[in-house]
């Protein structure tokens, strides 16, 4: 993409209102000399698009394009979630919208669905991202995906992290992602893996 001029970008809009995700994205993109912008930096908050994709990648792309048309800035969007093998990949793209007003309720529902299945309950976190650039015809110019393998444990463990982290056990750490600090989580996490690919792409001299 020799026509992509990173140094001319006024900033990079990060299309999330999730403070936990934003914190991880900022850490993963540390060292990239560009201002990361959020909805709080804009004069008007963009409308959140409906996530109608059947895959994480589809949702990331549709969100990136929907937001770039509204904000007129280079935009990165991500879609992520938990895929449990015994549940045929559920909750998957519906992770954030899985039934339950709180994550404790979501965990309880998952445990009930997993009860008939033998352990270990293998699973993975998946994060797909898409970077879109504005213009007469906005387009996605970069995509990436990251995963981390693990198992679902009961009961939930740990108080760090967010979302499904307390029930996601990462065997190399012998801990859930809610039992490790931010740096150790980011080193192996799905989001860290995806956004490190974006970081490398942004810092590629051919791009910049």
Secondary structure, DSSP 8 states (H G I E B T S, - for coil): -TT--GGG-S-EEE----HHHHHHHHHHTTT--S-EE-GGGSSS---------SSHHHHHHHHHHHHHHHH-SEEEEEEEEEEEGGGTT-BGGGTTTSS-SSHHHHHHHHHHHHTTS-S-EEEEEEEEEEEEE-STT-EEEEEEEEEEEEEE-SS---SSS-TTGGGEEEGGGTEETTSS-HHHHHHH-HHHHHHHHHHHHHH-TTT-
